[in-house]
Amino acid sequence: MVFKRILLAVDGSEHSIRSAKYAIELAEKFNGVINVVYVVDGNKAKSDVLHATDKFALEKMRNDKLKAVKELLNKTDIQYEIKILHGEAGPTIVNYANNNEIDGVVLGSRGVNNLQTFILGSVSHKVAKRVECPVLIVK
């Protein structure tokens, strides 16, 4: 199995930063590229808009969630791109992976919303069940 195109799902949590380290290792080993995906769901989008003073503040808030991962990636020679997608995290990540020739998905076992993980089942579980490529879930 070769991991040329890696999807790294991030949400700003410690788990997504640890996931980034694994995605980087895979990309270095297989000379791959990383597609960083940050999913904004409807509730988060409304909350972000309410807390942002303008469009630039909104963009800064979202970039802050990606800052640590970008810093890790910028220390490497790995080619990467960041996509901000809208929708429910699990299905949106699955959809992106299955429709963009992704060879492997790397994501954290838990995100920033532990309550949702407990009640609804985790995003990582939903992704692992439905995505068509290998999934690495990082604790």
Z-matrix of the N, CA and C atoms (Angstrom, degrees):
N
C 1 1.452
C 2 1.535 1 108.86
N 3 1.301 2 115.98 1 131.49
C 4 1.465 3 121.95 2 178.97
C 5 1.528 4 108.56 3 -115.65
N 6 1.311 5 115.42 4 133.33
C 7 1.461 6 121.58 5 -179.59
C 8 1.519 7 110.09 6 -107.01
N 9 1.336 8 116.23 7 80.87
C 10 1.469 9 121.52 8 -179.69
C 11 1.522 10 111.02 9 -84.07
N 12 1.328 11 116.49 10 -37.75
C 13 1.478 12 121.44 11 -179.07
C 14 1.524 13 107.94 12 -119.46
N 15 1.321 14 115.37 13 110.05
C 16 1.458 15 121.94 14 -175.20
C 17 1.522 16 109.27 15 -110.97
N 18 1.315 17 115.90 16 129.61
C 19 1.459 18 120.79 17 173.80
C 20 1.521 19 107.20 18 -96.21
N 21 1.320 20 116.40 19 121.83
C 22 1.458 21 123.05 20 176.17
C 23 1.520 22 107.30 21 -109.47
N 24 1.336 23 116.67 22 110.23
C 25 1.466 24 121.36 23 179.17
C 26 1.523 25 108.29 24 -89.59
N 27 1.329 26 116.87 25 125.12
C 28 1.463 27 121.41 26 -177.74
C 29 1.526 28 110.94 27 -128.24
N 30 1.334 29 114.48 28 155.34
C 31 1.467 30 119.98 29 177.45
C 32 1.525 31 112.45 30 -141.43
N 33 1.325 32 117.09 31 7.54
C 34 1.458 33 120.34 32 179.98
C 35 1.521 34 113.77 33 92.63
N 36 1.322 35 117.95 34 -3.48
C 37 1.467 36 121.66 35 -178.51
C 38 1.533 37 110.57 36 -81.84
N 39 1.343 38 114.53 37 166.48
C 40 1.469 39 120.40 38 174.87
C 41 1.526 40 110.54 39 -59.75
N 42 1.334 41 116.61 40 -37.09
C 43 1.467 42 120.64 41 179.74
C 44 1.530 43 110.83 42 -61.90
N 45 1.325 44 117.54 43 -37.69
C 46 1.464 45 118.30 44 -178.96
C 47 1.524 46 111.15 45 -73.29
N 48 1.328 47 117.65 46 -28.34
C 49 1.468 48 120.12 47 175.78
C 50 1.526 49 109.83 48 -68.99
N 51 1.333 50 116.29 49 -43.04
C 52 1.472 51 119.37 50 176.05
C 53 1.529 52 110.60 51 -63.34
N 54 1.323 53 116.94 52 -38.35
C 55 1.460 54 121.32 53 177.91
C 56 1.515 55 111.10 54 -61.19
N 57 1.321 56 116.18 55 -38.50
C 58 1.465 57 120.93 56 179.96
C 59 1.529 58 110.65 57 -59.75
N 60 1.315 59 116.43 58 -38.68
C 61 1.475 60 120.09 59 -179.95
C 62 1.535 61 110.56 60 -62.69
N 63 1.320 62 116.81 61 -40.49
C 64 1.471 63 120.38 62 177.73
C 65 1.524 64 111.13 63 -68.91
N 66 1.324 65 117.13 64 -40.97
C 67 1.465 66 120.58 65 178.79
C 68 1.530 67 109.89 66 -61.73
N 69 1.312 68 116.22 67 -39.48
C 70 1.470 69 120.96 68 178.69
C 71 1.525 70 110.15 69 -63.14
N 72 1.333 71 116.53 70 -45.23
C 73 1.472 72 119.80 71 178.25
C 74 1.523 73 111.62 72 -58.43
N 75 1.335 74 116.23 73 -45.02
C 76 1.465 75 119.90 74 178.84
C 77 1.530 76 110.86 75 -62.49
N 78 1.319 77 116.20 76 -45.77
C 79 1.470 78 120.14 77 -178.75
C 80 1.518 79 110.75 78 -62.73
N 81 1.324 80 117.68 79 -39.66
C 82 1.470 81 120.33 80 178.50
C 83 1.529 82 110.83 81 -66.59
N 84 1.317 83 116.16 82 -41.90
C 85 1.463 84 120.51 83 -178.18
C 86 1.528 85 112.16 84 -65.73
N 87 1.333 86 117.00 85 -38.82
C 88 1.460 87 121.38 86 -175.14
C 89 1.523 88 113.75 87 -106.75
N 90 1.341 89 116.31 88 10.28
C 91 1.469 90 120.91 89 -178.27
C 92 1.532 91 110.19 90 52.84
N 93 1.335 92 114.56 91 47.79
C 94 1.454 93 120.88 92 -174.83
C 95 1.515 94 114.00 93 -99.74
N 96 1.312 95 114.46 94 178.02
C 97 1.464 96 122.43 95 174.92
C 98 1.526 97 107.77 96 -116.73
N 99 1.330 98 115.55 97 154.11
C 100 1.463 99 120.79 98 -178.70
C 101 1.516 100 109.65 99 -116.92
N 102 1.326 101 114.92 100 127.89
C 103 1.457 102 121.56 101 171.50
C 104 1.524 103 106.47 102 -100.31
N 105 1.325 104 116.62 103 106.97
C 106 1.461 105 121.35 104 178.60
C 107 1.527 106 107.44 105 -84.23
N 108 1.327 107 116.71 106 125.09
C 109 1.459 108 121.24 107 -178.56
C 110 1.527 109 109.25 108 -120.05
N 111 1.326 110 115.11 109 126.02
C 112 1.457 111 122.56 110 174.36
C 113 1.519 112 106.47 111 -119.25
N 114 1.332 113 116.38 112 120.35
C 115 1.464 114 120.44 113 -175.80
C 116 1.528 115 109.58 114 -103.07
N 117 1.321 116 115.02 115 127.89
C 118 1.459 117 122.10 116 176.16
C 119 1.525 118 107.04 117 -105.76
N 120 1.341 119 116.30 118 115.45
C 121 1.463 120 118.07 119 177.69
C 122 1.527 121 109.57 120 -84.80
N 123 1.316 122 116.53 121 171.25
C 124 1.465 123 121.78 122 -176.09
C 125 1.513 124 113.72 123 -56.48
N 126 1.346 125 117.54 124 -44.81
C 127 1.463 126 120.79 125 -179.42
C 128 1.521 127 111.16 126 -65.87
N 129 1.325 128 116.52 127 -42.05
C 130 1.466 129 120.75 128 179.68
C 131 1.526 130 109.76 129 -66.00
N 132 1.317 131 116.83 130 -39.40
C 133 1.466 132 120.15 131 179.55
C 134 1.524 133 110.29 132 -61.83
N 135 1.338 134 117.36 133 -43.77
C 136 1.471 135 120.61 134 179.08
C 137 1.515 136 110.72 135 -64.10
N 138 1.327 137 117.21 136 -43.49
C 139 1.465 138 122.02 137 179.39
C 140 1.523 139 110.65 138 -62.38
N 141 1.340 140 116.55 139 -45.19
C 142 1.466 141 120.66 140 178.95
C 143 1.519 142 110.94 141 -58.96
N 144 1.324 143 116.52 142 -44.85
C 145 1.462 144 120.84 143 -178.30
C 146 1.528 145 110.29 144 -64.00
N 147 1.335 146 116.92 145 -40.41
C 148 1.466 147 120.51 146 179.77
C 149 1.530 148 112.09 147 -65.32
N 150 1.333 149 117.52 148 -34.20
C 151 1.464 150 121.08 149 -176.99
C 152 1.524 151 113.30 150 -89.30
N 153 1.298 152 117.51 151 -12.99
C 154 1.469 153 120.80 152 -178.68
C 155 1.529 154 109.45 153 -92.80
N 156 1.325 155 115.18 154 141.00
C 157 1.465 156 118.87 155 179.69
C 158 1.522 157 111.65 156 -80.83
N 159 1.320 158 116.88 157 -26.87
C 160 1.460 159 120.75 158 178.06
C 161 1.522 160 109.45 159 -159.62
N 162 1.312 161 115.30 160 -177.01
C 163 1.466 162 121.34 161 -177.80
C 164 1.532 163 111.62 162 -58.90
N 165 1.333 164 116.39 163 -37.82
C 166 1.471 165 120.14 164 -178.17
C 167 1.530 166 111.16 165 -70.63
N 168 1.323 167 116.91 166 -36.99
C 169 1.467 168 120.76 167 176.85
C 170 1.527 169 110.08 168 -65.49
N 171 1.328 170 116.52 169 -39.11
C 172 1.457 171 121.79 170 177.71
C 173 1.532 172 110.14 171 -61.80
N 174 1.315 173 116.08 172 -46.25
C 175 1.469 174 120.52 173 179.08
C 176 1.533 175 110.75 174 -63.35
N 177 1.333 176 117.16 175 -39.63
C 178 1.467 177 120.90 176 179.13
C 179 1.528 178 110.71 177 -63.77
N 180 1.349 179 117.20 178 -42.43
C 181 1.464 180 120.57 179 178.64
C 182 1.528 181 110.77 180 -58.48
N 183 1.311 182 117.00 181 -43.57
C 184 1.474 183 120.56 182 -179.48
C 185 1.528 184 110.96 183 -70.75
N 186 1.319 185 116.97 184 -38.79
C 187 1.470 186 120.27 185 177.84
C 188 1.519 187 111.67 186 -65.16
N 189 1.341 188 117.18 187 -33.21
C 190 1.461 189 120.38 188 177.51
C 191 1.523 190 111.00 189 -61.93
N 192 1.338 191 117.22 190 -35.12
C 193 1.468 192 121.40 191 178.22
C 194 1.531 193 110.97 192 -66.73
N 195 1.314 194 116.75 193 -25.95
C 196 1.465 195 122.18 194 -177.02
C 197 1.531 196 112.46 195 -98.47
N 198 1.325 197 116.65 196 -7.39
C 199 1.471 198 121.41 197 -170.87
C 200 1.536 199 113.60 198 -56.05
N 201 1.333 200 117.74 199 -51.15
C 202 1.462 201 120.78 200 -176.65
C 203 1.527 202 111.51 201 -62.48
N 204 1.322 203 117.03 202 -40.23
C 205 1.462 204 121.12 203 179.24
C 206 1.526 205 110.04 204 -67.09
N 207 1.338 206 116.91 205 -42.26
C 208 1.477 207 120.20 206 178.27
C 209 1.528 208 110.80 207 -62.07
N 210 1.336 209 116.24 208 -40.06
C 211 1.466 210 119.45 209 178.80
C 212 1.523 211 111.27 210 -61.42
N 213 1.336 212 116.93 211 -42.57
C 214 1.466 213 120.51 212 177.35
C 215 1.529 214 111.13 213 -61.78
N 216 1.326 215 116.28 214 -45.97
C 217 1.465 216 120.77 215 -178.39
C 218 1.531 217 112.03 216 -66.46
N 219 1.320 218 116.33 217 -36.30
C 220 1.468 219 119.91 218 -178.82
C 221 1.522 220 112.99 219 -69.51
N 222 1.333 221 117.67 220 -16.22
C 223 1.469 222 121.58 221 176.51
C 224 1.528 223 111.51 222 -81.91
N 225 1.332 224 116.49 223 -2.73
C 226 1.463 225 121.71 224 -177.93
C 227 1.530 226 109.37 225 -116.03
N 228 1.312 227 114.86 226 176.36
C 229 1.474 228 120.82 227 174.54
C 230 1.526 229 111.25 228 -99.74
N 231 1.316 230 116.60 229 12.44
C 232 1.464 231 121.16 230 -175.81
C 233 1.517 232 110.59 231 -73.66
N 234 1.313 233 114.42 232 134.59
C 235 1.462 234 120.43 233 175.14
C 236 1.531 235 107.55 234 -77.63
N 237 1.337 236 116.14 235 132.44
C 238 1.459 237 119.60 236 178.54
C 239 1.515 238 110.64 237 -147.08
N 240 1.327 239 114.01 238 159.29
C 241 1.461 240 119.79 239 172.36
C 242 1.519 241 107.66 240 -138.97
N 243 1.322 242 115.23 241 150.81
C 244 1.456 243 121.27 242 -178.75
C 245 1.523 244 108.95 243 -111.05
N 246 1.326 245 114.96 244 131.16
C 247 1.461 246 121.51 245 177.22
C 248 1.522 247 108.38 246 -120.55
N 249 1.317 248 116.85 247 127.45
C 250 1.457 249 121.23 248 171.31
C 251 1.515 250 106.24 249 -101.94
N 252 1.333 251 115.07 250 115.67
C 253 1.459 252 121.49 251 -176.71
C 254 1.519 253 109.49 252 -111.56
N 255 1.317 254 116.67 253 158.22
C 256 1.463 255 121.71 254 -179.07
C 257 1.516 256 110.03 255 -118.60
N 258 1.332 257 115.98 256 136.06
C 259 1.453 258 121.80 257 178.98
C 260 1.512 259 110.84 258 144.46
N 261 1.315 260 116.50 259 -171.53
C 262 1.459 261 121.37 260 175.15
C 263 1.523 262 107.58 261 -75.06
N 264 1.332 263 117.34 262 131.89
C 265 1.469 264 122.18 263 -169.84
C 266 1.529 265 113.82 264 -52.11
N 267 1.333 266 118.05 265 -56.12
C 268 1.468 267 120.89 266 -175.67
C 269 1.513 268 113.56 267 -55.60
N 270 1.326 269 118.19 268 -61.18
C 271 1.463 270 120.16 269 -178.73
C 272 1.532 271 113.56 270 -61.69
N 273 1.321 272 117.33 271 -32.93
C 274 1.475 273 120.59 272 -179.61
C 275 1.523 274 110.61 273 -67.94
N 276 1.329 275 116.60 274 -42.01
C 277 1.470 276 120.61 275 177.74
C 278 1.526 277 109.84 276 -65.79
N 279 1.320 278 117.35 277 -45.02
C 280 1.474 279 122.09 278 178.87
C 281 1.524 280 110.09 279 -58.32
N 282 1.307 281 116.00 280 -48.38
C 283 1.461 282 122.19 281 -179.70
C 284 1.532 283 110.98 282 -58.29
N 285 1.318 284 116.03 283 -47.15
C 286 1.461 285 120.39 284 -179.26
C 287 1.536 286 110.42 285 -62.53
N 288 1.335 287 115.96 286 -47.21
C 289 1.473 288 120.13 287 -178.28
C 290 1.523 289 111.29 288 -62.29
N 291 1.315 290 116.55 289 -44.84
C 292 1.463 291 120.57 290 -176.00
C 293 1.528 292 113.27 291 -73.29
N 294 1.313 293 117.83 292 -19.56
C 295 1.465 294 120.97 293 -177.59
C 296 1.519 295 114.67 294 -108.46
N 297 1.339 296 117.66 295 6.38
C 298 1.471 297 120.01 296 -176.37
C 299 1.526 298 113.24 297 -131.46
N 300 1.324 299 116.99 298 27.56
C 301 1.465 300 122.24 299 175.47
C 302 1.526 301 112.74 300 51.95
N 303 1.327 302 115.91 301 43.69
C 304 1.462 303 122.15 302 178.83
C 305 1.526 304 108.55 303 -80.07
N 306 1.347 305 116.67 304 134.87
C 307 1.462 306 121.83 305 -179.18
C 308 1.526 307 112.86 306 -89.66
N 309 1.328 308 116.82 307 -22.06
C 310 1.460 309 120.91 308 -179.98
C 311 1.513 310 110.82 309 -166.33
N 312 1.328 311 115.42 310 147.21
C 313 1.465 312 121.98 311 178.97
C 314 1.522 313 108.08 312 -112.99
N 315 1.324 314 116.14 313 135.32
C 316 1.466 315 121.86 314 175.72
C 317 1.527 316 107.06 315 -122.29
N 318 1.337 317 115.95 316 127.17
C 319 1.461 318 119.60 317 178.12
C 320 1.512 319 110.04 318 -154.60
N 321 1.322 320 115.38 319 162.62
C 322 1.452 321 121.25 320 -179.33
C 323 1.517 322 111.82 321 -77.62
N 324 1.336 323 115.05 322 155.70
C 325 1.466 324 119.93 323 178.95
C 326 1.521 325 110.98 324 -73.00
N 327 1.313 326 116.72 325 -25.54
C 328 1.467 327 121.46 326 177.14
C 329 1.512 328 108.10 327 -138.53
N 330 1.324 329 113.93 328 151.46
C 331 1.457 330 119.32 329 177.66
C 332 1.503 331 111.23 330 -113.16
N 333 1.310 332 115.95 331 -155.09
C 334 1.461 333 121.15 332 -178.30
C 335 1.522 334 112.29 333 -76.27
N 336 1.324 335 118.14 334 -15.81
C 337 1.453 336 120.83 335 -175.73
C 338 1.528 337 110.52 336 -110.07
N 339 1.343 338 117.24 337 80.42
C 340 1.460 339 121.27 338 -177.17
C 341 1.518 340 112.75 339 -65.32
N 342 1.330 341 118.51 340 -32.55
C 343 1.459 342 121.22 341 179.16
C 344 1.525 343 110.52 342 -62.07
N 345 1.332 344 116.43 343 -45.37
C 346 1.462 345 120.39 344 178.88
C 347 1.526 346 109.95 345 -63.33
N 348 1.319 347 116.91 346 -38.70
C 349 1.463 348 120.85 347 178.68
C 350 1.517 349 109.85 348 -59.32
N 351 1.320 350 116.51 349 -43.14
C 352 1.460 351 121.44 350 -178.07
C 353 1.528 352 111.47 351 -69.01
N 354 1.318 353 117.19 352 -44.93
C 355 1.465 354 121.03 353 -173.23
C 356 1.525 355 112.87 354 -80.57
N 357 1.317 356 118.09 355 -48.47
C 358 1.460 357 121.35 356 -170.32
C 359 1.519 358 114.33 357 -97.32
N 360 1.308 359 118.17 358 -8.19
C 361 1.449 360 119.58 359 -171.32
C 362 1.504 361 107.83 360 90.26
N 363 1.283 362 117.17 361 141.21
C 364 1.455 363 120.78 362 -170.08
C 365 1.524 364 113.42 363 -74.15
N 366 1.310 365 113.73 364 155.21
C 367 1.464 366 121.03 365 174.99
C 368 1.526 367 108.96 366 -59.30
N 369 1.335 368 116.05 367 -42.09
C 370 1.472 369 119.13 368 -178.49
C 371 1.529 370 111.42 369 -60.78
N 372 1.312 371 116.84 370 -38.03
C 373 1.467 372 120.45 371 178.37
C 374 1.519 373 110.74 372 -65.89
N 375 1.328 374 117.06 373 -44.51
C 376 1.467 375 121.22 374 178.78
C 377 1.527 376 110.79 375 -61.45
N 378 1.325 377 116.09 376 -42.28
C 379 1.468 378 120.42 377 -179.41
C 380 1.527 379 109.98 378 -65.48
N 381 1.328 380 116.56 379 -47.79
C 382 1.470 381 120.67 380 -177.63
C 383 1.524 382 111.52 381 -59.23
N 384 1.331 383 117.29 382 -35.77
C 385 1.464 384 120.71 383 -178.55
C 386 1.527 385 112.47 384 -72.99
N 387 1.327 386 118.14 385 -31.65
C 388 1.461 387 120.03 386 -168.02
C 389 1.530 388 116.41 387 -112.64
N 390 1.309 389 117.41 388 -15.54
C 391 1.462 390 118.77 389 -177.39
C 392 1.531 391 108.94 390 -78.53
N 393 1.323 392 116.47 391 150.60
C 394 1.472 393 121.36 392 -173.72
C 395 1.525 394 114.10 393 -93.41
N 396 1.334 395 117.75 394 6.12
C 397 1.460 396 120.90 395 179.92
C 398 1.533 397 109.06 396 -127.56
N 399 1.328 398 118.01 397 172.08
C 400 1.464 399 119.77 398 178.19
C 401 1.531 400 111.88 399 -60.78
N 402 1.334 401 115.11 400 149.02
C 403 1.462 402 121.86 401 -179.86
C 404 1.528 403 108.41 402 -127.46
N 405 1.333 404 115.73 403 132.13
C 406 1.453 405 121.82 404 174.06
C 407 1.526 406 106.77 405 -109.95
N 408 1.339 407 115.52 406 114.87
C 409 1.457 408 120.90 407 178.66
C 410 1.523 409 107.74 408 -102.12
N 411 1.319 410 115.72 409 120.08
C 412 1.474 411 121.86 410 -173.95
C 413 1.519 412 110.10 411 -99.10
N 414 1.339 413 116.66 412 128.15
C 415 1.474 414 122.06 413 178.27
C 416 1.514 415 110.79 414 -81.84
